[in-house]
């Protein structure tokens, strides 16, 4: 049996849920403004970071590869994505954004005001601490060797 969470933990979980719901709502709205579905926007954003094979896209988005194939087909028909052979393994096809796809992904990213506005109310030290706490919650190692140097002074334990 799982022990009951304390009231503070429950409140934090509820707040995280609210943030996630608001982010998804705005993401869907921003995608629609670019005539994309939320799933198409997520795939395009992922490909803007690096070209990927369908299977890897599906793994990152936690969905079936067949779903990704359909999404990439639709993005390709709009001229936002193209497929090309992987130089390391020519049997594998990579999906990559076209120039227009990369521009669309960047416009989509910069149109997401929900996260930027509230984060703008936090100091750089608070944003750094929030980033580190989220990374710790997710079991993600801090970025770079200078993560210690960027850490805010003072106690950070909860």
C-alpha positions, 0 to 999 in steps of 0.5 A: 500500500502506498503511503498517503501524500502530505498536504504540501505534496498534494498541493504541489502535484495539483499546481504541476497539473494546472501548469501542464494543462495550461501549457497543453491548452496554449500549445494546441492554440498556437499549433492551430494558428499555424494550421497544425494539430498539436501532434504535428506541432510536437513532431515539427518541434522535435525535428527542428532540434535534429532529424530523426527516424520515425521510430525515435520520434515515436519513442520520444512522443510515446506513441506508435510509429504508424501514428508518426508516419501519418503525421510526417506524411501530412507535414511532408505534403505541406512542405514542412518536412522531408525524408532522406536516407541516414548517412550512417545507415542508408536503410533508415529514413530520417525526417527533417524539417525543410527551411519553411518547417524550421521557420514554422517550428521557431514561430510556434516556439516563440508564440508560446507566451504562457510559459514565458510570461510567468517565468519572466516574473521569476528572477534568474536565480529562481528560474535556475533553481526551478530548472534544477528542481525539475531536472532532479524530479525527472532524474535528468543530469544538470547540463554542462560542467558549469551547472554548479557555478550557476546554482543559486547560493543558500540552502536548496533543500526542501 
